[in-house]
Each structure stands twice: as structure tokens, then as C-alpha cells.
Amino acid sequence: MSRNGEQWSAVLECNNIVRQRLMTWELLLYQLVDGNCRSDKRLLAILARVLDVIEDDVERICAIEETGPFRYGEEKFPRVRLLVEELWREHSGLRAQVQRVRMELGAAPLPKAELVGRALHSAGMELAQSIRKHIRRNEEELIPALVSPPPPIAETAEPGGPLAAG
């Protein structure tokens, strides 16, 4: 298997792990707003640990993508350059969202602070949605673009344009 193939395998494996962790994260967030937990402090401690793991996962995915597939795509496939730039910007956004959730989590230890709990729930759910969207874009847009050949020039030339003149 090529080095690039190994990197994509690592990304896909990490994506699957992250999806499972996001389900746990969301269940914990629902418990926070539903009040189904006997100890808010215990739930917040668990949320903090899960957020640490998710942050590590985000950093791992970003590092793999930024040093491998993104660079490969930019160098070998100019047609995906804009997509790679968008995905690269998403990395910054994901990192910022993790920090925003961490701030909400830091504000949450107030006893039964319903508004803080709702803000943490909202920020946490947005983070999960953003991570899922990024994973989906990599798997459905970038990977196929890097493994499929570009369309033939004749199909992309405009009628009557310089390539059509014969």
C-alpha cells in the first residue's frame, strides 16, 4: 500500500472512532439538559474527559490530513485545491469550537445552572455536528477526487473555445 493509502486508512479508522465517541458525547449532553444525572459535578467531569479525548482525536485527524492527503491533493490534483483550502479552514474552526465548548464547560459547575447547561449543550452539539460534517466532506468529496481520474479535456472545453478549435 502506498504511503498516501496508509494515511487515508489512518484517517478513515480515526473517523470511525470519532463517530463512536461523538455518540457518547451527545448522550452525555442530553443527560445534562434532561437532568437525568444524580450528580451534575460527576457528569461535568465525565464531559470534560470526553472533550479531552475528542480534542485529541480532532488534532490527530487534522495532523494526518494536513501532512498527508491535503498536501498530496494540492500538489497532484489542482482541481481539488479549493476543496483542500476549505477543509483546512474547517480545521481552524473545529479547534476554535473545541475551545468554545471548553469555556462553556468551565462555566457550568454552577449548581443546576439551566442556562449554562443549555449553552454547553448547544455548543457541544454544534461541535459534534461540525466534526461529522468535516468527516463526511473528506470521505464524500476529497477522497473520491483524489482517487478518480480527472474528466477528459474534451468534456471540459467550452464549445467554440480555444480547445475546441481544430
Secondary structure as a PSIPRED ss2 file (coil, helix, strand):
# PSIPRED VFORMAT (PSIPRED V4.0)

   1 M C   1.000  0.000  0.000
   2 S C   1.000  0.000  0.000
   3 R H   0.000  1.000  0.000
   4 N H   0.000  1.000  0.000
   5 G H   0.000  1.000  0.000
   6 E H   0.000  1.000  0.000
   7 Q H   0.000  1.000  0.000
   8 W H   0.000  1.000  0.000
   9 S H   0.000  1.000  0.000
  10 A H   0.000  1.000  0.000
  11 V H   0.000  1.000  0.000
  12 L H   0.000  1.000  0.000
  13 E H   0.000  1.000  0.000
  14 C H   0.000  1.000  0.000
  15 N H   0.000  1.000  0.000
  16 N H   0.000  1.000  0.000
  17 I H   0.000  1.000  0.000
  18 V H   0.000  1.000  0.000
  19 R H   0.000  1.000  0.000
  20 Q H   0.000  1.000  0.000
  21 R H   0.000  1.000  0.000
  22 L H   0.000  1.000  0.000
  23 M H   0.000  1.000  0.000
  24 T H   0.000  1.000  0.000
  25 W H   0.000  1.000  0.000
  26 E H   0.000  1.000  0.000
  27 L H   0.000  1.000  0.000
  28 L H   0.000  1.000  0.000
  29 L H   0.000  1.000  0.000
  30 Y H   0.000  1.000  0.000
  31 Q H   0.000  1.000  0.000
  32 L H   0.000  1.000  0.000
  33 V H   0.000  1.000  0.000
  34 D H   0.000  1.000  0.000
  35 G C   1.000  0.000  0.000
  36 N C   1.000  0.000  0.000
  37 C C   1.000  0.000  0.000
  38 R C   1.000  0.000  0.000
  39 S C   1.000  0.000  0.000
  40 D H   0.000  1.000  0.000
  41 K H   0.000  1.000  0.000
  42 R H   0.000  1.000  0.000
  43 L H   0.000  1.000  0.000
  44 L H   0.000  1.000  0.000
  45 A H   0.000  1.000  0.000
  46 I H   0.000  1.000  0.000
  47 L H   0.000  1.000  0.000
  48 A H   0.000  1.000  0.000
  49 R H   0.000  1.000  0.000
  50 V H   0.000  1.000  0.000
  51 L H   0.000  1.000  0.000
  52 D H   0.000  1.000  0.000
  53 V H   0.000  1.000  0.000
  54 I H   0.000  1.000  0.000
  55 E H   0.000  1.000  0.000
  56 D H   0.000  1.000  0.000
  57 D H   0.000  1.000  0.000
  58 V H   0.000  1.000  0.000
  59 E H   0.000  1.000  0.000
  60 R H   0.000  1.000  0.000
  61 I H   0.000  1.000  0.000
  62 C H   0.000  1.000  0.000
  63 A H   0.000  1.000  0.000
  64 I H   0.000  1.000  0.000
  65 E H   0.000  1.000  0.000
  66 E H   0.000  1.000  0.000
  67 T H   0.000  1.000  0.000
  68 G C   1.000  0.000  0.000
  69 P H   0.000  1.000  0.000
  70 F H   0.000  1.000  0.000
  71 R H   0.000  1.000  0.000
  72 Y H   0.000  1.000  0.000
  73 G H   0.000  1.000  0.000
  74 E H   0.000  1.000  0.000
  75 E H   0.000  1.000  0.000
  76 K H   0.000  1.000  0.000
  77 F C   1.000  0.000  0.000
  78 P H   0.000  1.000  0.000
  79 R H   0.000  1.000  0.000
  80 V H   0.000  1.000  0.000
  81 R H   0.000  1.000  0.000
  82 L H   0.000  1.000  0.000
  83 L H   0.000  1.000  0.000
  84 V H   0.000  1.000  0.000
  85 E H   0.000  1.000  0.000
  86 E H   0.000  1.000  0.000
  87 L H   0.000  1.000  0.000
  88 W H   0.000  1.000  0.000
  89 R H   0.000  1.000  0.000
  90 E H   0.000  1.000  0.000
  91 H H   0.000  1.000  0.000
  92 S H   0.000  1.000  0.000
  93 G H   0.000  1.000  0.000
  94 L H   0.000  1.000  0.000
  95 R H   0.000  1.000  0.000
  96 A H   0.000  1.000  0.000
  97 Q H   0.000  1.000  0.000
  98 V H   0.000  1.000  0.000
  99 Q H   0.000  1.000  0.000
 100 R H   0.000  1.000  0.000
 101 V H   0.000  1.000  0.000
 102 R H   0.000  1.000  0.000
 103 M H   0.000  1.000  0.000
 104 E H   0.000  1.000  0.000
 105 L H   0.000  1.000  0.000
 106 G H   0.000  1.000  0.000
 107 A H   0.000  1.000  0.000
 108 A C   1.000  0.000  0.000
 109 P C   1.000  0.000  0.000
 110 L C   1.000  0.000  0.000
 111 P C   1.000  0.000  0.000
 112 K C   1.000  0.000  0.000
 113 A C   1.000  0.000  0.000
 114 E H   0.000  1.000  0.000
 115 L H   0.000  1.000  0.000
 116 V H   0.000  1.000  0.000
 117 G H   0.000  1.000  0.000
 118 R H   0.000  1.000  0.000
 119 A H   0.000  1.000  0.000
 120 L H   0.000  1.000  0.000
 121 H H   0.000  1.000  0.000
 122 S H   0.000  1.000  0.000
 123 A H   0.000  1.000  0.000
 124 G H   0.000  1.000  0.000
 125 M H   0.000  1.000  0.000
 126 E H   0.000  1.000  0.000
 127 L H   0.000  1.000  0.000
 128 A H   0.000  1.000  0.000
 129 Q H   0.000  1.000  0.000
 130 S H   0.000  1.000  0.000
 131 I H   0.000  1.000  0.000
 132 R H   0.000  1.000  0.000
 133 K H   0.000  1.000  0.000
 134 H H   0.000  1.000  0.000
 135 I H   0.000  1.000  0.000
 136 R H   0.000  1.000  0.000
 137 R H   0.000  1.000  0.000
 138 N H   0.000  1.000  0.000
 139 E H   0.000  1.000  0.000
 140 E H   0.000  1.000  0.000
 141 E H   0.000  1.000  0.000
 142 L H   0.000  1.000  0.000
 143 I H   0.000  1.000  0.000
 144 P H   0.000  1.000  0.000
 145 A H   0.000  1.000  0.000
 146 L H   0.000  1.000  0.000
 147 V H   0.000  1.000  0.000
 148 S C   1.000  0.000  0.000
 149 P C   1.000  0.000  0.000
 150 P C   1.000  0.000  0.000
 151 P C   1.000  0.000  0.000
 152 P C   1.000  0.000  0.000
 153 I H   0.000  1.000  0.000
 154 A H   0.000  1.000  0.000
 155 E H   0.000  1.000  0.000
 156 T H   0.000  1.000  0.000
 157 A C   1.000  0.000  0.000
 158 E C   1.000  0.000  0.000
 159 P C   1.000  0.000  0.000
 160 G C   1.000  0.000  0.000
 161 G C   1.000  0.000  0.000
 162 P C   1.000  0.000  0.000
 163 L C   1.000  0.000  0.000
 164 A C   1.000  0.000  0.000
 165 A C   1.000  0.000  0.000
 166 G C   1.000  0.000  0.000
